[in-house]
């Protein structure tokens, strides 16, 4: 099935039945996971049959902060805060079995120490998504979010490249995992 899903995505074939087979239809819940697998429900994703989606964060769970001259919504941890970074440029908000990048861009975060004064864009968090048993699993990567400081060139909808992602040590982060189910 994986080979067919990749071929279907490459050929631009309808992927709605494949998305349903992968368990991605209707409303699913987004959780961030601590190292001990404790879950923090942060929102929901509504998946349409055509592969489009809409993310709805539970904003009431986030604290408002004004950091480095910008507003951020952050989850509060004992030692770290996880601040949501809305992707500021064009995003089709469409996924298929072979390409989950648009959704990855809608789940960007920055971390900061709980007592830090500002925010450092090089503390970016990018969850690489993959299908696993009717849900999506996000593996934490570190990324310098300065790549998003200037608008990408016309037609470039994905300025974060694989070379910008660095595998993170899950033991060094408060929320090293993400699951959508």
NORFENTA-V39343 format. One line per field, one symbol per residue. ss: DSSP state (~ for helix, > for strand, _ for the rest). psi: psi as a letter, one per 20 degrees, with the letter a starting at -180 (. if undefined). burial: + if it has 24 or more other C-alpha atoms within 12 Angstrom, else -. Layout:
BEGIN
ss = ???
psi = ???
burial = ???
END
This chain:
BEGIN
ss = _~~~~~~~~~~____~~~~~~____>>>>>>>>_____>>>>>>>>>____>>>>>>_~~~_>>>>>__>>>>>>>___>>>>>>________>_>__>_~~~~~__>>>>>>_______~~~>>>>>>>>>__>>>>>>>>>_~~~~_____________~~~_>>__~~~____>>>>_
psi = hgggggggghikqpjghggghijnqbpqqppqprhjjpqopiaqpoprhjirrppoqnhiiqqpqoplkqpqpqpprghqqoppnppiapphlprahiojgghhhjlqrqqqqhjqgbqpiikqpoopqqqomjrpppppqqqoihhjhqqrqpioimiorhhipppqohijqgmirqqo.
burial = ----+---+-----++-++--+++++-+++++++-----+++++++++-++++++-+-------+------+++++----+++++++-+-+-++++++++++++++++++++------+-+-+++++++++---+++++++++++--+---------+++----+----+--+++++++++
END
